[in-house]
Amino acid sequence: MDLARRMRMSQGYFSRVEQGQKCLSLRTLERLATEIGVPVSELTTSDGG
């Protein structure tokens, strides 16, 4: 199943989040981390690239 659909987001909005054009609320960020099985910190730390 598509991650955007599981997160109840449009594909377009989810794509803009991935591209850094939109920011998620903390609550949605927490849901995303849970959905993909990683800690929130994994999604919020910069790798310098």
PyMOL commands that set and color helices and strands:
alter all, ss='L'
color gray80, all
select helices_A, chain A and resi 3-6+11-18+26-36+40-44
alter helices_A, ss='H'
color red, helices_A
deselect
rebuild
show_as cartoon
